[in-house]
Amino acid sequence: METVHPLIVHFPIVLYSIYFVVDVTGIIAGKKNMSKLALIFLSSVIVFSIAAVLTGNMEAQEINQKIIQNSGLQQTINRHELYASLFVWLCSALLFYRFYTIKRNKNLLHHNLFILFFAIIGFVLILTTAYYGGKLVYEFGVGTKLFGV
């Protein structure tokens, strides 16, 4: 499963970046159709994020079974998993809230600021997740032939 996770992880990052730009542009321009497009991108983010979390968890289990425990490695894996899980939960909540605002035609300033605030937090979460994922690869060699798993 270790070859699947690196193939999937880039999709949530790219799709979330597109979602963020589309939703912020829609909020600023006041265009409801952009909010609907953002909803589609956010749905895609969640699907790919869940796939990335599941394949990442499988890889982490495989690592735990095959290597001697390295506290720095284990701590980095735990942080990577934590931020990835928080990202999925935040995106899910954001999706439901965004759906609610579209369905109820709630294009009010406080709703939009709420969405914008949590969209920024989501961006921080996915960048933090990517940082720890990069650290796993470049500092510990996870997913490379040098790692030996």
C-alpha positions as CSV (number, residue, x, y, z in Angstrom):
1,M,0.0,0.0,0.0
2,E,3.0,2.3,0.4
3,T,3.0,3.2,-3.3
4,V,-0.6,4.3,-3.3
5,H,-0.4,7.0,-0.5
6,P,2.1,9.2,-2.3
7,L,0.0,9.1,-5.5
8,I,-3.1,10.3,-3.6
9,V,-1.8,12.9,-1.2
10,H,-1.3,15.6,-3.8
11,F,-4.9,15.7,-4.9
12,P,-6.3,17.1,-1.6
13,I,-3.7,19.8,-1.6
14,V,-4.3,20.9,-5.1
15,L,-8.1,20.5,-4.9
16,Y,-8.2,22.4,-1.6
17,S,-6.1,25.2,-3.1
18,I,-8.6,25.5,-6.0
19,Y,-11.6,25.3,-3.6
20,F,-10.1,28.1,-1.5
21,V,-9.5,30.4,-4.5
22,V,-13.0,29.7,-6.0
23,D,-14.8,30.1,-2.7
24,V,-13.0,33.3,-1.7
25,T,-13.5,34.8,-5.2
26,G,-17.2,33.8,-5.0
27,I,-17.6,35.4,-1.6
28,I,-15.9,38.6,-2.6
29,A,-17.7,38.9,-5.9
30,G,-21.0,37.8,-4.4
31,K,-21.6,35.1,-7.0
32,K,-23.7,32.2,-5.8
33,N,-22.7,30.0,-8.8
34,M,-19.0,30.2,-7.6
35,S,-20.1,29.0,-4.2
36,K,-21.7,26.0,-5.8
37,L,-18.6,25.2,-7.8
38,A,-16.6,25.6,-4.5
39,L,-18.9,23.0,-3.0
40,I,-18.0,20.5,-5.7
41,F,-14.3,21.1,-5.2
42,L,-14.7,20.7,-1.4
43,S,-16.6,17.4,-1.9
44,S,-13.7,16.2,-4.0
45,V,-11.2,17.3,-1.4
46,I,-13.0,15.2,1.2
47,V,-13.1,12.1,-1.0
48,F,-9.4,12.3,-1.8
49,S,-8.5,13.3,1.8
50,I,-10.3,10.2,3.2
51,A,-8.4,8.0,0.7
52,A,-5.1,9.6,1.7
53,V,-5.8,9.2,5.4
54,L,-6.8,5.5,4.9
55,T,-3.8,4.6,2.8
56,G,-1.5,6.6,5.1
57,N,-2.9,4.7,8.1
58,M,-2.2,1.4,6.3
59,E,1.3,2.5,5.6
60,A,1.9,3.6,9.2
61,Q,0.7,0.2,10.5
62,E,3.1,-1.5,8.1
63,I,5.9,0.7,9.3
64,N,5.1,0.0,12.9
65,Q,5.1,-3.8,12.3
66,K,8.4,-3.9,10.4
67,I,10.8,-1.5,12.1
68,I,12.2,-0.9,15.5
69,Q,10.5,2.0,17.1
70,N,12.1,5.4,16.5
71,S,10.6,8.0,18.7
72,G,11.2,10.9,16.3
73,L,9.7,8.9,13.4
74,Q,6.7,7.8,15.5
75,Q,6.1,11.4,16.7
76,T,6.2,12.7,13.2
77,I,3.8,10.0,12.0
78,N,1.4,10.8,14.8
79,R,1.5,14.6,14.0
80,H,1.0,13.9,10.3
81,E,-2.0,11.7,11.1
82,L,-3.4,14.2,13.6
83,Y,-3.3,17.1,11.2
84,A,-4.6,15.0,8.3
85,S,-7.6,13.8,10.4
86,L,-8.3,17.4,11.7
87,F,-8.3,18.5,8.0
88,V,-10.8,15.9,7.0
89,W,-13.1,16.8,9.9
90,L,-12.8,20.5,9.2
91,C,-13.6,20.1,5.5
92,S,-16.6,17.9,6.3
93,A,-18.0,20.5,8.7
94,L,-17.2,23.3,6.1
95,L,-19.0,21.3,3.4
96,F,-22.1,20.9,5.5
97,Y,-22.1,24.6,6.5
98,R,-21.4,25.7,3.0
99,F,-24.3,23.5,1.7
100,Y,-26.5,25.0,4.4
101,T,-25.7,28.6,3.4
102,I,-26.4,27.8,-0.3
103,K,-29.6,25.8,0.4
104,R,-31.0,28.4,2.7
105,N,-29.7,31.3,0.5
106,K,-27.7,32.7,3.5
107,N,-25.2,34.9,1.7
108,L,-24.8,37.1,4.7
109,L,-21.6,38.7,5.8
110,H,-21.2,36.8,9.1
111,H,-21.8,33.4,7.2
112,N,-19.2,34.3,4.6
113,L,-16.7,35.5,7.3
114,F,-17.2,32.2,9.2
115,I,-16.6,30.2,6.0
116,L,-13.5,32.3,5.2
117,F,-12.1,31.9,8.7
118,F,-12.4,28.1,8.6
119,A,-11.2,27.9,5.1
120,I,-8.0,29.6,6.2
121,I,-7.7,27.2,9.1
122,G,-8.1,24.4,6.6
123,F,-5.3,25.8,4.5
124,V,-3.1,25.9,7.5
125,L,-4.0,22.3,8.4
126,I,-3.3,20.9,5.0
127,L,0.0,22.8,4.8
128,T,1.0,21.5,8.2
129,T,0.0,18.0,7.2
130,A,2.1,18.3,4.0
131,Y,5.1,19.6,6.1
132,Y,5.0,16.5,8.3
133,G,4.6,14.3,5.3
134,G,7.6,15.9,3.6
135,K,9.5,15.4,6.9
136,L,8.7,11.7,6.9
137,V,10.1,11.4,3.4
138,Y,13.1,13.7,3.5
139,E,14.2,13.2,7.1
140,F,13.2,9.6,7.8
141,G,13.1,8.2,4.2
142,V,9.6,6.8,4.5
143,G,8.3,5.6,1.2
144,T,11.8,5.5,-0.3
145,K,14.0,2.5,-1.1
146,L,16.4,3.7,1.5
147,F,13.8,3.2,4.3
148,G,13.9,-0.6,3.7
149,V,10.2,-1.3,4.3
